[in-house]
């Protein structure tokens, strides 16, 4: 597979990407990076070749969520039993509204429209200190679907039940297990390689150059995660700053990972001015993730 990446992928302000490959298409789900009261829906970028991207707007049918006032943030999605379940945050709970938090919607298509599923939020309160934002759905090899989420420097994990309406307790009876790693702020993400679980998160301030991505590994999806390894940061970059809140693509034929993330352009002062980007994420022979280098453009050619 050969492709060309031009960063950023769009001139628009988009953030908090979740990247998936569904039905032969690469799809990136994003937050509209605008003032909170203007964040009322989500869009996604769709490509068949990782070079040419089409924007699909307003992919959530918000009629089932009349309580939404803004802060429609950070989507995640998983396919289960031929349905696509879509979780996203609303209303910056508990700041803008008492109702909101993590919502769940469903569709027969990976690009929506996603329709309301429960008639209420999935999670409507802070649990273990974790604000109900920045959800990430991870499906393990046995089909178990985990929900990772959390802001305000706390992260939880829970096991989704079979019909995706709620949660299954862990063996010790816990519903929400706190798994906060060192230096955690927000933006959890996970994949599995071999027998290891790779856990990513963002730290620093989302409006500034301190924002960055850490990762660590563990033998279980709930850790323990005891180390923070910085792999995407401003560093000495002359083209961008404050990269973070990542998703990823995996190209199995090439055994290649791609980091999908947002970043700020140098010289811009509006914290909402965040841009969607893709760069290589390479692993060393021992499975260690090497530092990700930010680029303006790059080519991938299969060997």
N, C-alpha and C positions, 0 to 999 in steps of 0.2 A: 504494500500500500504506500503510495506517495501522496503527499499533500503539502500545502503552503499555508502558514499561519501569519496573519497580519494583526499585530496588537496595537490598540485594542480592537476587538471584533466589531465594535459599533461606536459611533460618535456619541450615542446617548449615555445617560447616567444609569448604570445598572450595577447591582451588587449581590452578594450572598449566593453565589451560584451553586446549584446542585446539578451534577452531570450524570446522564444515563444514556445507555444504548438500548433502544426499544424499537422493535418492528423494523429493523434495518436502518434506523436513523439515529444520529447523535443529537441529543437534546440537552439544552442547558436552561434550567428554570431559574428565574431571577427576581429579585426585589427591584421595584422602581425606586431609584435613589433620589428621593424628593423630600420636601418637608413632610412630617408625619401625617398631617391632615390631607395631603394629596396622594398618599400611598393607599389606594383603594382596590387594587387588583394586581395580578401578576401577568408576566409575559414569559414566553420561552423562545429560544433560538433553536432552529432545526437545520440540520445539515446531513447530506448523504455522503459527503466526501471530506469533511473537516476543513474545507477551504471556503466554500460558499455557504452563507448562512441566511436563513429566512426568519424574520421576526413574526411571531404570532402573539397578538395582544389580547388582554382581557380573557384569560383562559378559565377563570373561575366564574361560575354562575352565582353571584353574590345575593340573589334574592332569598336564599335560605339562611343568610347571615345578616338579618336586619340590624343587629347590634353593632356592626362594624362602623367605627368612626374614623379609622385611619390606622397607620402603622401595620399595614399588611406586609409582613416580613418573611424572609428566609424560608423558601419552600423546600419540601423533600417529597419523594415519591417512591413507591415500590409496587411491583406487579405481584399479585397473588390470586391464584385461581382465575386467571384471565381477566381480572379487574385491576385497575390502576388506582391505588389509594394515595391521596395527596394531603399532606399535613403542612400547615402554615400558621404563623402567628398573627394575631390581630390586637389592636387597641393598646399596645404597650402596657399590658396588665402588670401592676395595678394602677398605673398612672392616669391614663386617659379615661378608663371606664372600668366598672366593676365586673362587667361581662366581657369575655374575650379570652385570650390566652392562646392555646394551641387548638386549632380547628382541624377537622378532617372532612374531606370530600372524596368523591369517587367518580370514575368515568370508565367507559369501555375503550377509550382511546388514550394514549399517552400524552396527547396534546389537548385533551379536554373536548368540550367544556366539562369542568369538574363541578359536580352538583353536591349539595349538602347531604351528609350521611347520617348524622345523629340528631339534628335539631337542637343541638347544644354544643358548647366547647368540649373537646376531649379532655383537656386539662385546663382548669380555670383558676388555679391558685399557685402560690409559691410553695414548693416542697423541697425540703432540705436546703433552703436558701436559694434555690434555682428559680430564676424568673422563667415563666413558660414561653420561651422564644427559641429560635435557632434549632429546630428539630432536624434530625437525620435518621432515616430508616435504613437499617442494615439487615440483609437476609443472609443467614448462615448456611453452610452446606446442607444441613438437615432440613432446611426450609423454615426454621424458626426466625421470626421477624423481631428485631430489637428496635426500640425507639431510644435514641440518645438525644438529649436536649439540655438547654440551660444557659442563662445569662447571669449577670451579677456574680461572676467568679465561682459559680457552682454548676456541676454537671451531673445529671441523673441518667440511669439506664433502666428500661423496663421491657418486659416481654409482651408483645401484642398477642391477644387471643386469636382464635382461628378465624372469626368473622370480622376482625379489626374494629370491634366496638369498644374494646377496653383492654385489660391487662391480666396476665397470669402471674400469680405470686412466684417468687423464687423459692428454693427449697426451705429457706429459713423463714418464710412467710412474708418477707418484704415485697412490696409492690414496686416501689421506686428505690433503687440502690444508688447511693451517691458514689461517683467514681472520679471526682475532681482530681486531675493531675496537677503537678506543680505549674505555676504561672498561667493557669487557665483563666480566660475571660469569657469566651463564647465560641460559637462556630464549630461544634464537634463534627467529625467525619471518620468513617472506618472502612477498611477493607481487610480481607484475609488473604494471606499468601502462604501456602503450605500449611503448617500448623500454627502460624503466628497471626495475631490480630494487630493490625497497624491502626493506631488511634492518632488523629490529627486534631488540633484546636488552634484558635487564634488568641493572641495576647497583645497587650499594649492598648493604645487608644484608637478607635476605629476612624476618627476624623483626622489622624495625623500620621507622621512618618514612623512612629514607634510601633505601629501595627505590624504583626508578623505571624508566621505559622510555625508551630512546634509539632513534633510527633514523638511517639514512643511505641513500644510493642509489649505484648503480654500473651500468655497462654490461654486466656479466657476473654470474652468480650467485655467483662466487667473488671478486668485488670487482675492484680493491682498495677496501676500505672505510676511508677515512681520516679521517672526521669523525663526531663524536657530537652529535646534535641531540636535546636532551631534550624530550619531548612529553607525558609523563604522570608527574606527581610530586605529592608532598604539597602543596607550595607553601603558600598561605595557607588551605587547605581547613579548614573547621570540622566536616566530617562524616566524614572518613576520612583515613587515612595509609598510606604504604608501598604504593602501587599498583604492580603489575608482572606479569611473566610473561604476556604477552598472546598472544591469537589474534585473529582478525577474521572478520567476515562482510562480504560485498560484495553489495549489492542492485543488480543491473544496470539494472533499469527506472528506478531513481531515481538511478543513479550515486552511491550513498551507501555509505561504509564505516562499520562499527561496530567499536569496540574492545571486545574481550572480555578481561577481566583479573580478578585477585583483589586484594583490599585488606584492610587492618585497620580495625576500628572504633576511633575515638578513645576512650581510657580503658581499653581492654582490654590486658592485659599478657602474655597467653599468645601466643607467637610463632606457634603453630599456628592461632590464631583468624583464619583467612583466609576471605574471603567473595567469592562469584562475582558479578561485575557486568558491565553493558554500558553504554557511553556512545558518543556520536557521535564519529566521527573524520572531520573535514572537511579538505579539501585546498584550497589557494589556487589561483588561476588558473594559476600557473606549476608546479603539481604539488607544492609544498611542503606538508607535513602541518602543520596548525595545532595548537597546544596542545590537548590533550584535557581537558575539564572534568569532574570527578567530580560526580555528582548522586545525589540520593535517588530521584527519579523524573522521567520526562520522556515527552513524546508526540512521535511522528513522524507527520506528515501529508504525503502525497504532493502535490506541486504540480501 
